[in-house]
């Protein structure tokens, strides 16, 4: 008897986004499509960062609410490659004793904060790449799924308006124009009202 090959959550989400171009989707719908896995949001991020699909969220457009996602175009843009080699991953996991460096959970054992699932470890950046961090082993740590999902909340505080404007003023004209284009895309109605 032949068994049907299993389709991964990321592949299911990719097909769903492509079949629903231009339609706003809620996180509950995407979680269900992914098979109710706890890491469905990670698979959506992988579609963005590794495959280059421009999946928009409330961070990209003001008319989207938190938990809403939208794919406007089926054509992916050049995506980032995973730059951490298998050897570096193995080194970091071994160096950290196969233990989450935030909560102490051990790989394969029941997670201390959610005993219904086993601890899965990932490699996380201590200083995020968006903040200038590197993929060098010294900037990497073993981190469990639960802590990794909340790790973005533990990054340094957002810059205040004065610091942000200072950075924009220091940027090149080309980068300033790119920032303006991004803001107009994120706030289309407000941009119309200003003009």
C-alpha positions in Angstrom: 0.0 0.0 0.0 1.4 3.4 -1.0 1.2 6.2 1.5 0.7 9.7 0.5 3.7 11.9 1.2 3.2 14.4 4.0 3.2 18.1 3.0 5.0 20.4 5.4 3.4 23.4 7.1 5.4 25.8 5.1 4.4 24.3 1.8 0.7 24.3 2.8 1.0 28.0 3.8 2.7 28.9 0.6 -0.1 27.2 -1.5 -2.8 28.9 0.6 -1.2 32.4 0.3 -0.8 31.9 -3.5 -4.4 30.7 -3.8 -5.6 33.8 -1.8 -3.7 36.6 -3.4 -4.9 40.0 -2.3 -7.1 38.6 0.5 -6.5 39.5 4.1 -6.1 36.4 6.2 -6.3 36.0 10.0 -3.7 34.2 12.1 -6.4 31.6 13.2 -6.9 30.6 9.5 -3.2 30.3 8.9 -2.7 28.2 12.0 -5.4 25.8 10.8 -3.9 25.6 7.3 -0.5 24.8 8.9 -2.1 21.9 10.8 -2.4 23.7 14.2 1.4 23.5 14.7 2.7 25.9 17.4 5.3 27.3 15.0 3.0 28.4 12.2 4.2 32.0 12.5 7.8 30.9 12.1 6.8 29.2 8.8 5.2 32.4 7.6 8.5 34.3 8.5 10.4 31.6 6.5 8.2 32.3 3.5 9.2 35.9 3.8 12.9 35.7 4.6 13.9 32.5 2.9 11.6 32.3 -0.1 11.1 36.0 -0.6 7.3 36.3 -0.5 6.2 39.8 0.3 3.7 38.8 3.0 2.5 42.0 4.6 1.4 42.6 8.2 0.4 45.5 10.4 4.1 46.5 10.4 3.9 47.1 6.7 0.4 48.6 6.2 -1.7 50.6 8.7 -4.9 49.2 7.4 -3.9 45.7 8.6 -4.6 44.8 12.2 -2.2 42.6 14.3 -2.7 39.0 13.4 -3.7 39.8 9.8 -1.6 38.8 6.8 -1.7 39.7 3.1 0.2 38.5 0.0 -0.3 41.0 -2.8 2.0 39.5 -5.5 2.9 35.9 -6.3 6.4 36.8 -7.4 9.0 36.4 -4.7 11.8 38.9 -4.4 15.4 37.7 -3.8 15.5 36.2 -0.3 18.1 35.9 2.4 19.9 32.6 2.6 20.3 30.9 5.9 23.9 31.9 6.6 24.5 29.7 9.7 26.1 26.4 8.6 25.2 23.0 10.0 28.7 22.9 11.6 28.2 26.2 13.4 24.7 25.1 14.6 26.1 21.9 15.9 28.9 23.8 17.7 26.5 26.2 19.4 24.1 23.5 20.5 27.0 21.5 21.9 28.6 24.5 23.6 25.3 25.3 25.2 24.8 21.7 26.4 21.6 21.2 24.3 19.9 23.6 26.8 17.9 26.8 26.2 20.0 29.7 27.3 16.9 31.7 28.4 14.8 29.3 30.4 17.0 26.2 30.9 14.8 23.7 29.0 16.6 20.7 27.7 16.2 19.4 24.2 13.7 16.5 23.9 12.4 16.8 27.4 8.9 18.2 28.2 9.1 22.0 28.2 8.9 23.4 31.7 6.3 26.0 30.8 4.2 23.8 28.5 4.6 20.1 29.5 2.3 19.0 26.6 5.1 19.5 24.1 8.7 18.5 23.9 11.5 21.1 24.0 12.8 22.0 20.5 16.0 24.0 20.3 16.9 26.6 17.7 19.8 28.9 17.1 19.1 32.5 18.1 21.0 35.7 17.8 22.0 37.5 21.0 22.2 40.8 19.2 19.6 40.6 16.3 20.9 40.9 12.8 18.6 43.9 12.3 20.6 45.6 15.1 24.0 44.8 13.6 24.5 41.3 15.1 26.5 38.7 13.2 26.2 35.0 12.6 29.5 34.4 14.5 29.2 31.7 17.1 29.9 34.3 19.9 26.7 36.0 18.9 24.6 32.8 18.8 22.9 30.8 21.5 20.6 27.8 21.8 17.1 28.9 22.5 13.8 26.9 22.7 10.8 27.5 20.6 8.8 29.1 23.4 11.6 31.6 24.3 12.4 32.2 20.6 8.8 33.2 20.0 9.0 35.8 22.7 12.6 36.8 22.0 11.6 39.7 19.7 9.9 41.2 22.7 13.2 41.1 24.6 15.2 43.1 22.1 16.4 46.6 22.9 13.7 49.3 23.2 12.5 51.0 20.0 14.2 54.4 19.3 12.3 57.5 20.3 11.3 60.0 17.7 14.3 62.3 18.2 16.7 59.4 17.7 14.8 58.1 14.8 14.7 61.5 13.0 18.4 61.9 13.7 19.1 58.6 12.0 16.9 59.5 9.0 18.7 62.9 8.7 22.1 61.1 8.7 21.0 58.7 6.0 21.8 59.2 2.3 19.2 60.9 0.1 18.5 57.6 -1.6 17.8 55.9 1.8 15.7 58.8 2.9 13.5 58.5 -0.2 13.2 54.7 0.3 12.1 55.4 3.9 9.5 57.9 2.6 8.2 55.4 0.0 7.9 52.7 2.7 6.0 55.1 5.0 3.6 56.1 2.1 2.9 52.4 1.4 2.3 51.8 5.1 0.1 54.8 5.6 -1.6 55.4 2.2 -4.7 57.2 3.5 -2.7 59.5 5.8 -0.3 60.3 2.9 -3.3 61.3 0.7 -4.7 63.5 3.5 -1.3 65.3 3.8 -1.1 66.0 0.1 
